[in-house]
Amino acid sequence: MTVQVAVIGCGNRGADVYAHHLAAQGAHITALIESRPARLHEVATRHAVPPEGQFTHWTDFFARGRVADAVVIATPDDDHVQPCLHALALGYHVLLEKPVAATRAQLDALQAAEARSSGRVSVCHVLRATPFFQAVHDTIRSGVLGQLVGLTLAENVAHWHYAHSYVRGNWRASPPAAPFLLAKSVHDLDLLRWYAGSPPTRIHSAGRLHHFRPENAPPGAATRCVHCPVPDCPSDARRIYLTRPADQWPVTVLTAGGVSLHDALHHGPYGECVYLGRNNVNDHQAVTIEFENGVTAQLTVSAFTHNNTRTLKVLGSHGELRGHMDRGELELHDFRTGHARTWTVNVTGNHGGGDTALVRDWLAFLRGERPIPTPLVESLDSHRMALS
């Protein structure tokens, strides 16, 4: 069975990740919806989508009725709910990029719409699909740690990644983008909820925008990095983009639609000084969660790290598990025997292999071969925690 999929939103996630992996795994991309004509043409050429399958707005696509098996929704944060409601009204299965919604009322509306529909929503919580985080889950459920007591998880965003996405990029201002915790770390809240195996009962969070503000600009800083004389700015766009492969993220975000890197740095938002004050989302946030079964969890999300990875500790009555995602390293200490064991898990690919695995599992669901991965109802707690 060849699954026919329409992709709504042809940015990095929609086109370069989901459409790419879907096509590589045998799906047929039959329609594309993208508001930027140059980007729409570029992605349509890539997947040989004819003009009649190209749309600049999702309302025009849905006006055709149900013309595919499923849709991917990877539009900007504030444009997830309405296309998903339309898709469900037509009975489409949906792969929905996170965050699925920006308010509790919208979460309730999506849940109610799915209940009325023959279609089902799978949320792009790709971390659940990674071998690394699945290994953590399996270790907890094995009982080797004894009673689960606490979880500590750090999302190390990396200073350059934060500058790219949350100062210069699509998520720099909320609204219209989701708040920092919801946009960046609903993945992590989902993991903590999955590991705890219990609903949350109390949440406390503290965070603010510490550094990327006009008053912290170095003396003499220019409005654009290409003209800036400051020699040692860690957020210099020339350092971030000119030193990385031109055919990989994040550079491909700047050059989407045929824009040259030179023009992007000279004229686009990714060449702007990070101290202009056009951003308002937190750059450091700490969250404490109490779950119904007594487990507590701490999550720290920070721009002020050198690496782009996640690290964690799982604390149990009989053991401790430590993990470092980008190295694929897991270290288990057994309190009863005094022994320690270290092993590695394959973390090849984007999100440690999670992007490929999620698409694989979703296609298997569409073909009737397995249950739906990361269903909407399981994602509601993580979003509600972020919105608390």
Disulfide bonds with the S-S distance in Angstrom:
none
